[in-house]
Amino acid sequence: MVKRVVLVTESFLPSLNGVTNSVLRVLDTFRQRGIEALIIAPTAPSPRYLGFEVIRTASFPLKQFNIAVPGLWLQNAIDTFNPDVVHVASPFILGGQAIAAAERLGIPSVAIYQTELSGYTERYNLAMAKPLLDKAVATIHGPATLNLAPTNQAADYLRSLGVSAVKVWGRGVDLDLYHPRRKAEAATKALREEWAPNGEKIVGYVGRLAAEKQVRRMAELFGLEQSTRFVIVGDGPERKRLEADFAGHPVTFAGKLTGLELAAAYASFDVFVHFGTEETFGQTIQEAQASGLPLVAPNAGGPMFLVEHGVSGFLAEPHKRHGYNGHVQQLLTDPVLRARIGENARRAVINKSWEANNSLLLDHYDLAIGAKAGAANLELA
């Protein structure tokens, strides 16, 4: 049984994103299970989190991200802590060095594949760099004792690069925070009065405002129904451009929300939309489902593995102009359909609590430990 873990992450507080959120939930599990942990990250608001020591690395900013720079101290820090396993979240420079250090020390490592770097190459006009990024991903993940991918598609991608020790481990969702009952709460009603003062339907999006999220496609939905308002929750480098592009339309930019405020925002929506085709998973989709929301997402990437088309949501053809419109229109005009899809969406994630999800993670730790000791074979995973 795992008792000590070094958790190395490329993203940590105060930055809030999918990687950070997953790491925080894993640390919650460590605390609940009495597991000792050492956190190594490029940012940290304090030297301790939940009682766990945090080592903050040197880093440099790149497109609103902090890129960690490891040093010779990294291997010594891992060795001194003497962990049962090294957990590496979304490895890049820091994570790659941590995996290599664990290998030299004979300590099992579990690498969490969470960011599809090569998928961003076309969007940022770096198509010629894709082979280099693929090679980098293979170089980083190859030495890990076990790699955990969020979907079968992501797992197949890693295997296509020659990474053999791969299993699928998804993400959990807070089923208490995101819950259909919040629709009746005062905070939710207040948001609806603010965002849709005349009783309009609300089509909402939650997530980072960056080019790869393709939030600009929300403009295709304008005019579907005159009695519809649009709400965008989140922040990022595309916000000013989106605000300019959407000026004059019934769109509210709510900024970044967390905790109960975010839960109330989800609950205030009538329909949730997501446009990003390069998601390895899609955590906000699970949060919308837990909130009992009918949703429309692209038939690409992670959403394909989270949404059963026509049952727990709709999958739109992302390369078709106005490909989302028909599904959104149908949901806006049919309250019975909205209720049925919303109920099925909640049921789709009812067994995906963070507690259940992270119990599987601990099982994967044990598997990696056994493999390192020669008691298991991950080559056929």
N, C-alpha and C positions, 0 to 999 in steps of 0.2 A: 504493500500500500504506500502511495506517495505521501511523504511527510514534508519534503523541502523542494521548492521550485524556484529557479531563477527565471523571471519573466522579462524578456527583452522585447521592447516594442518600439516601432518607428514613430508612433504617435501617442501622445499622452496629454493629460490636462496641462494647461487650460484649453487646448484644442479639443473641439467636440466633432467627431465624425464617426463613421462606422467602425473603424479600427479601435478608436479610443473607447467607444461604448462597449464593444465586445470585451475589451481588456478589463474594463471596470466591473463588468458582470462576472468575469472569471475570478477577479480578486474578491468579489463578494462571496463567491463559493469557497475560496481558500479560507476566508475568515470564518465562515460557517462551519467548515470541516476541520478547523484547527490546523491547517497547512501553513507552514512558515514560507515566506516568500521574500525575494529580493527583486526589486523593480529597477530596470535599467532603461532609461528613456532620454530623448533629446530635450524635453521640457518637463517641468514639474513646478507647481505653485509652492510646494514645501518639501522638506527632506523626508517626510513620512506620509504615507497614505494608508488609512485603515490600520495604522500601527506598523505597516511594512516599510522598511527602509527603501528610499528612492535614490539611486545614483543618477545624477543628471550629467549627460555627456556634452561635449562641445558640439555645436551645430551651426549651420548657416541656412538662411532663408532662401527658398526657391518656390516661386508662385504660391505664396501664402502657406507653404509647408516648411517645417524645420527639418533639414536633412542632417541626421546625426553623423558625427565623425568619431569613430572608435579609436582607441589608442592601445598601447601595449598593456595598459592596466586591465583591459577587459578580461583576458584569460585569467589573470590573477584574481580578479573579483569573483569570477565563477568558481575557480578552484577553492578559494578561501571559504566561500559559502557552503561548498560541498553539497550540491543539490542532488536529488534523486533523478531529476530531469530538467532540461532547459527548454522552456516554452518560448518560441519566437513568433511574434505577431507581425504578419505582413512584412517579411524580411526584405531589406534592401541592403544598404551599405553596412549599417550597424548589425542587422540581423544576420547577414551573410557571414560577418566576422564572428558572431556569437556561435553560429552553427559550426564553423570551422574550429573554433576554440573548444567547443564541447567534444568534437571528434578527436582532437588531439589529446584531450583529457580522459577520453574513454567514457564520457557521460552521454546518455541517450538524449537526443534532441527531437522536439516535435515542432515542425514549422507550419504555421497557419497561412495558407495561400488565400489572400483576401483582396488584392488589388491587381487587376489585369493591366499591367503596364503596357504590354505590346498592343492591346486593343486601342490605346490612345494615339498610336502613331499616325493613323490616317487623319484623325480629327485635327491634329496639330501639325499636319503636313510633314510628318517624319516617317513616311512609309518606308524609305530606304533604311531606316534605323531598326525596323522590325526584326530582321535576323540577329542583329546585335543584342536587342532586348530579349529575344527568345533565348539566346545563348546565355545571357546574364541570368535569366530566371532558372535555367537548367543548372548553371554553375552554383547558384545560391542554394537551390532546393535539393540538388543531387546528393550532397553529403548528409542530409538530415536523416535521422533514424526512421522517422515517420513524417509524412506530409499530409495535412488535412485540407481538403478542398471543399468549398461550400456546396457544390453541385456535381452531378455526374459529368456535365459538360466541362467544368473546370478541371475535374480529375483527369478526364481524357486528354485535355490540353497538356497537363503536366506529363502524363505518360508519353504523349507524342514527342516530347522533348527528351525522352530517355530517363525520366525520373520514375523509378519503379515502385518505391515504397509509398503508395498513395491510398488513402481512404477518404470517404466523404463524411464530413461533419458540418452541419449547417449552423444556424444561429438561433438563439432563443428569442423570446419576446416576453415582455412584462404583461401578463394577462390580467393583473389587478389594476395596474395604472391605465392601460388601454382597454376600455370595457364599454359595451353598449349602454350600460346604465348611466354613463356620464351625460348622455343626451338630455336627461331630465334635470341635471344639476344647474344651479343658478349661474355658475361661471360660464357654462356653455350657452345658456339662454342670453346672457349679456353679450357674448361674442356675436351671436346671431343677430341681435338687435343692432349691434354696431356695424357688422359687415353686410347685413341684408335687412335694412330697416323697414322695408315694405313687404317683408315675407318672401323675398326671392329665394330661389334655390341657390345653393353654394357649391361650386366646383372648386376643389382645393388640391394643392400640391404641397408636399413637405420634402425638403432636402436642400443640399448645397446648390447655390446658384453659380454653376460653372458651365462652360461650353458643352462638356460631354453629357450634361444632364438634359440638354435640348429643351429647356423650359420655354424657349421662344416659340415652340410649336403650340403652346397654349393659344396663341393668336388665331390658329385655325378654328378654334371653338367659339370665338367671339361671334355673336349674332345667331347662335343656334336657337336660343330662347331669349326673348326680350326680358323675361323675368329671372335672369340668371346673373349671379355675381361670381367673381373669381377671386380666390385668396391664395397667396403664395407665402408660405412660411419657410424662412431660411435666409441665409446671407451668403455672400461670396463675390468673386471678382466680376460676375456678370450682372450684378444687381443694378448698377447705374444704367447700363445699356438696356436692360429689360424695362426699367422704369420709363426710360425715354421712348422705347418702342411701343409700350403699352399705354402711353399717355392718351387720355381721352376715352379710354375703355373702362368698364366697371371692374377694375382690378385693385385689390388691396394688397400691399406688401407689408406683412406683419413682422418681418424680421425674424431673428433666431429666437425660438421658444424652447423651453425645456420643462421637464417635470409635469406638474399638474396643469400648467398653462398650455403645454403642448398637447396633453391628453384632451383638454377642453377644445382645443382647435380642431383636432381630428373629429371629435364628437359633434362639432358644429357643422361639419361638411355633410352634404347630401351625396356627393360623388367624389371619389379620390382619383386623381390622374397621375401617371408617371410616364415620362417620355424617354428616359435614358436607355439606349440600346447596348451600352457597354458595361452594364452592371454585372459583377461576378455573383451577386446575390440580390440585394434589394431589401434592406432592413425596414425602410419606411413602408413598404408594401405589407410586411407582416404586421407592423403596428396599425396600419389601416384596417387590415383584416381582423385583428384582435378587437378593434373598436367597432366592429360590425358594419364596416363601410363597403358598399359596392364599389368596384374600382375598374379602371381601364389602364392597362399597361402594355408595353410592346411585346410582341411575340418574338423575343430575342433575349439572349443572355439569361441571367438569373431569374427574371420574372416567369419564364417558361416553366420553371420548376416549382414555383410558388402558387401559381394561379391555374385552376382547372377551368378552361374556357367555357363560358356559359353556365358554370356551376358556382364557383367562388369568385368570379370576376370575369372580365373579358380581355382577351389578348388581341390587340390591334396589329395590323400589318404596318410596321413602322416606315417602310420605304414607299408607301402609298400616300400621296398627298391627301389630306383630310381623312386618313385611315382611322382616326380615332372618333370622328364626328358621329357616325352612325350609332356606335355603341354608347357614347355619352348621351346622345339625343334620346335613345331608347330608355336609358336609365332615368333621365330627367322627367320624361313624360309618363312613366309607368311606375306608380308607387308600389304596386304589388311586386313587380320585378325587383325594385330596389330593396324591398324588405326581404325577399327570398334570397337574393344574392348576398346581401349583408349578413343574414343568418348563416348561410353556408360558408361565408368568409371566416366568421368567428369559429365555426366548427373545424375549419381547415387548419387552424393553429392551436386548437385547444390542448393538444398534447405537446406543444413546443415551448413550455415554460423554460425560463433560464435554468431552473433547478434540474429539470429533466435533461435539458441539452448539455449542461456542464457535468452531469453524472456520466454521460457518454464520453466527455473529454477525459475524465479521470480514468475511464476504462482504456482509452487510447494511450494514456500515459503508461499504464501497466503493460500494455502490449509492446510499447516501445522499449520499456525496461527489460521485458522478457526477450525481445529481439536482440538487444545489445548484449544480453547475457548468453545468447545462443539458444534460448529456450523456445524461440518462435522465429518463423521465417516470413518476412514481409515482402519478399521478392515477387510473390504471386498475388499481393494485395490488390 
